[in-house]
Amino acid sequence: MSYPSTPPPGYYGPPPEHPDANTALILGILGLSLCGVCAPFAWIKGRKVLAEIDAGGGRVGGRSQANAGYIMGIIGTCMLALSVLIVVGAVLLMVVSAGSSSY
């Protein structure tokens, strides 16, 4: 009967994930799919979490979730800004066309 091998000395497993890494990811997903207002918060939270992970020197993980939330936050914020510009442009176009029409 063979026994499972023990891990090498000094190996303690992967570091624990940053507590806010999944928050940035969830905000990024929500910012892209349902609520564009969440996207800027995902961008800010993702950048903050990435900076904290980098400053941790390998003691905390979750970089991939934070990075995904950060990137989705950037994309969602750009989409939100573009949609706001389109709505403002459409409203201005309606105001101008309504003011220039004569009955």
C-alpha positions as CSV (number, residue, x, y, z in Angstrom):
1,M,0.0,0.0,0.0
2,S,1.4,3.4,-0.9
3,Y,0.9,6.5,1.0
4,P,0.4,10.0,-0.5
5,S,3.6,11.9,-0.7
6,T,4.1,14.8,1.5
7,P,4.6,18.3,0.1
8,P,8.1,19.6,-0.2
9,P,9.5,21.5,2.7
10,G,8.5,25.2,2.7
11,Y,5.4,24.6,0.6
12,Y,2.3,26.0,2.2
13,G,-0.1,26.0,-0.7
14,P,-1.4,28.9,-2.7
15,P,-1.7,32.2,-0.9
16,P,-5.2,33.2,0.3
17,E,-7.2,35.4,-2.0
18,H,-7.6,39.1,-1.4
19,P,-11.1,39.6,0.2
20,D,-12.1,42.2,-2.4
21,A,-10.9,40.4,-5.5
22,N,-14.2,38.7,-6.1
23,T,-16.0,42.0,-5.4
24,A,-14.2,43.7,-8.3
25,L,-15.0,40.7,-10.5
26,I,-18.7,40.8,-9.6
27,L,-18.9,44.6,-10.1
28,G,-17.2,44.2,-13.5
29,I,-19.7,41.5,-14.6
30,L,-22.7,43.6,-13.4
31,G,-21.2,46.7,-15.1
32,L,-21.0,45.0,-18.5
33,S,-24.3,43.0,-18.3
34,L,-27.0,44.6,-16.2
35,C,-26.1,48.0,-14.7
36,G,-23.5,50.2,-16.4
37,V,-23.3,52.4,-13.3
38,C,-21.4,49.6,-11.5
39,A,-18.6,49.7,-14.1
40,P,-16.7,52.7,-12.7
41,F,-16.8,51.1,-9.3
42,A,-15.4,47.9,-10.7
43,W,-12.6,49.9,-12.3
44,I,-11.7,51.7,-9.1
45,K,-12.0,48.6,-6.9
46,G,-10.0,46.5,-9.3
47,R,-7.2,49.0,-9.5
48,K,-7.1,49.3,-5.7
49,V,-7.1,45.5,-5.2
50,L,-4.3,45.0,-7.8
51,A,-2.2,47.7,-6.0
52,E,-2.7,45.9,-2.7
53,I,-1.8,42.5,-4.2
54,D,1.3,43.9,-5.7
55,A,2.3,45.6,-2.4
56,G,1.7,42.3,-0.6
57,G,4.7,40.6,-2.0
58,G,3.0,37.3,-2.9
59,R,1.2,37.0,0.5
60,V,-2.2,37.4,-1.1
61,G,-3.7,36.0,-4.3
62,G,-6.7,36.7,-6.4
63,R,-4.9,38.8,-9.0
64,S,-6.7,37.2,-12.0
65,Q,-10.2,38.0,-10.5
66,A,-9.1,41.6,-9.7
67,N,-7.6,42.1,-13.1
68,A,-10.7,40.8,-14.9
69,G,-12.9,43.1,-12.8
70,Y,-10.5,46.0,-13.6
71,I,-10.6,45.4,-17.3
72,M,-14.4,44.8,-17.4
73,G,-14.7,48.1,-15.4
74,I,-12.8,50.0,-18.0
75,I,-14.8,48.5,-20.9
76,G,-18.1,49.1,-19.1
77,T,-17.2,52.7,-18.2
78,C,-16.4,53.4,-21.8
79,M,-19.7,51.9,-22.9
80,L,-21.5,53.9,-20.3
81,A,-19.8,57.2,-21.4
82,L,-20.6,56.4,-25.0
83,S,-24.3,55.7,-24.2
84,V,-24.6,58.9,-22.2
85,L,-23.1,60.9,-25.1
86,I,-25.6,59.3,-27.5
87,V,-28.5,60.1,-25.3
88,V,-27.4,63.7,-24.7
89,G,-26.9,64.1,-28.5
90,A,-30.3,62.7,-29.3
91,V,-31.9,65.0,-26.7
92,L,-30.1,68.0,-28.2
93,L,-31.1,67.0,-31.7
94,M,-34.7,66.8,-30.7
95,V,-34.6,70.1,-28.9
96,V,-33.0,71.8,-31.9
97,S,-35.4,70.2,-34.4
98,A,-38.4,71.1,-32.3
99,G,-37.3,74.7,-32.0
100,S,-36.6,75.1,-35.7
101,S,-39.8,73.6,-37.0
102,S,-42.6,76.0,-37.9
103,Y,-46.3,75.1,-38.0
